[in-house]
C-alpha cells in the first residue's frame, strides 16, 4: 500500500528529535508540506534540513521555534504555520517528556508543568486547528501518548495521569468532529528507540546496547521498536488510506501493554 500525503499540510510539535522528527520525515517522504515545531531553534533547524533532504520534490519544509506549554506560544505557532503553509490538514501533538517518580515527590508546580505541556498544549493546538479542518471537511489529529495512559504503573504519575486525560480528549473530540470528516486518534508509545534511552544509559553507567537488551526482555516481540515503525503508523492515520479510523488509541509497543 502506497501512502501519500501530497498536497497535505502537517504540523508536528516536538519535531526536533526522536518520534517527532521521524514522523515529520515520513510525512515529507509521502509528499506533505511539514512545519516542524520545537523550542530550540538551532536543533530545530538541523532537523528541518534533515527532513528536507528526505522530502518529495516540491514539498515545503519549515521550522517554527515556539513553546506549546503556553497559550501565547500555541497561538504564535498556529499563526506562523498558517502564514508559512496556508493551512493545517494534519496536526500531531507530540511535544512532551516523561515526568515520573514517587508520588509524594511531585509538587503542584511539577504537576502543573506536566499538565501544561502534555494536556493543555494539545487542547490549545486542537482548538486552533480544528475550525479550519471542519470548514474544509478534511482533517487529521494524532495525539502521541504512552501506554501508561491505559495501564499505569507505580511511580508513573504525573505522566500516566496527563496521558490518560489525553486519551479521553482524543475520544471526545473524535466523536464531535467525525461528522465533519475530521479524524482524531491517539498513538501510544511503548519501548521505542529514542534519545531518552541514551540519557538513561549514561545515568545508569551502562552501555546503550545493554540497557536496550534489558528493556527488550519485557516486550513480547523481543526487541525495542524503532521511531520509523512508529512514524509509519502515524502516516497511515494521516492519510486517506486511514479514512475509517477515528477515536482509537493504538498501542505501538510490540505487544507489551496488558490493555489492548
N, C-alpha and C positions, 0 to 999 in steps of 0.2 A: 504494500500500500504506500503510495507516494503522498506524503503530507505536504501541503502547500499553504503558505500564508501570504502569497503575492497580493499586493495592494492592501494588506492589513497593517495597522499601526499599533505597535505594542510598547507599553511602558512597564519596565521591570525595576522594582525597588530592590535595594541590597544587591546591586548588579556588578559590583567591582571585583568580586571573587566568588569562589565556591559555586553553590547551586544557582545563584542569580546570574553569574557570568555564563554558566553552562546553558541556562535557559535562553539568555539573550543571544548567545551564539547559535543555538539550534533554531530559534525563530528567524534569525538573519539568514541562515542557510536555506530556510524554507521560503525566503523571499520577502519577509516582513521588514518594514521600517521599524527601527528599535530605538527607544530612548532608555539609556542606562542611567539609573539614579543611585547615588551613594553620597556619603558625607565628605570623603577625602578627594579633593579634585585631582591630585597628582596620580593616585592609584586608579581613580575612575578613568582618567584619560588613557592610561595604559590599557585598561580593559576595553575601552572604546576602540582603540587601534587594533586590538586582538580580534574583536568581533568583526570589525570592518574587513579584515583580511579573509574572513570566512563567509562573508555576506554574498548573496547573489548580486550580479551586476545590477546597478540602479537602486539598490536598497540604501535608504538614508539611515546612518547610524550616528546618534548624537549622545553626548554626555551632559547630564544635568546634575550638578552638585547641589545637594539640599538635605535637610533633616526632616524625615517624616514623623518624628516624635512630637512635633509641634504643629499647631493649627496653621500658623503663618508659613511654615515650611511646606506643608502639604499644598496650600493654596498657591504658593510660588511655583512648586514643581508642576502642578497641573497647568498653570498658565503658560509656563515656558514650554511644556510639551505641546500644547495646542499651537503655540507660535511656531515651533520647530517642525511639527509633523502634520498640523491641521486637524487633528482629532485623535481619539484613542479608541481602538477597536478591542484591544486585549490589555487587561490590567492584571499584573502579577504582584500581589502583596507578599513580598519575600523578606523584607527587612526585619532583622531580629537576631538576637543572640541568646544562648542558653543561660538562664538565671535560675539556679537551683541550689539546694543545700538545706541544712537543718531549718525547720520552720521558724523556730524561735530566734534565729539569727537575722531574720529579714525585717527591717524597719518599714514604716509606712512609706518612706521615701523610695526604698528599693521596690516595693510593690507598685507604687505609682509610676516609677520609671518603666517598669516592665509592661504595665497596662498601656501607657502612652505609646511605647514603641511597637508593641505587638497587636494590641487591640484597637486603640484609638487611631493609629495610623491607617489601619485597614478601613475603619469606619469612615474616616475623613476622605481617603482616596476614592473609596466607593461612592461616597456622596457627591464628589466632584465629577467622577467619570460616568456614572450610570445615566444621568439625564441625556447625555449625548448618545449613548448606546440605545437607550429606549427610543429616542427620536428616530434614529436610523434603522431601528428594528434589527439590530445585529450587534452582539457584544459577547465578550467572554471575560470572566473574572476568575482568577485562580488564587486562592489563599493558601500559602505554604505554611503548614503547621507541623506538628510532630506526633508520633504515635502515643505520646503521653496524654494527648487530648482524649483518647479513648481508654487508655489503660495506665493511669497514673501510678507511680511507684513511690516508695518512701523517699523523702528528700528531693522531690521534683518540683515543689512549689517555689516560686510563683509560675514557672513556665507551664506546668501542666494545667493550671487554672486559666491562664490567659489563652492558652491554645484551645482548651475546651470551649471557652467563650467564642473564639474564632470559628469553631466548628458550628456552634449554634447560629452565629451571624451568617455563615455560609448557607445554612439550611433555610433560614428565614428569608434572606434576600433571594435565594433561588426560587422559592415559591411565589414571591411578589413579582419578580421580573420575568418569569417564564412566559407569560402571555405576550411579552414584547420581544421574544426570541433572544433574550439575554440569558446566557447560561453561566451559572456560578457554581464552582466546585472547589474542593479543598484537596490538596495533596499532602499526605502525612509522611514525614521523613522518618526512616528507621536509621540504621547504621550505614551512612553514606560517606565515602571519602570526602574529606574537607580539611580546611586549614586548622580547624579546631583540634583535630587529632594530632597534627604536628605539634601544636602548642601543648597538648596534654602529654604527649610522649616526652617532651622536653621537661615538663614539670615533674614527671614521674621518674625521669632519668633512665628511660628505656628507649630502644630504637622504635621507629615508627612501624617497622615490619613486625616486631614483637608485640606491640600494642594491638595492631590490627588482627594478628593471629589470635590473640586472646579474645578480642571482641567478636571475631567471626565464629567462635565456638558457640555463641548464643543464637546464631542465625541458622534456620533450617537449611538454607541453601549452602551453608558452609563458607560464606565469604562476605566481605563488605561490598556494598553496592557502589557504583560509580555515579558521579554527577551527570554524566552523559545519559545514563539509563533513566535517571530522574527527569532530565530535560526532554527525553523522548516522550514520556507520558504527558508532560506539560504541553508539548507541541501537538499531541493528539487532541487534548482538551481545547486547545486554542484554535483548532482547525475546523473546517466544515465537516471533516470526517467524524468529529465528535459531536455531531449535531443532535443526538438524542441522550446526551449525558448531562444531567444537571442535578444539583442538590446532593451530590455524593461527597464522601470523604474517603479517598482512596489511599490505602496503605502502600507505600513504596519501600518495602522493608525486608524482602526476602522471606516472608512468612513468619517473622519474629513476633509480631504483636498478637496477643491472645484474643483480641477482639477484631472481628472482620470488618 
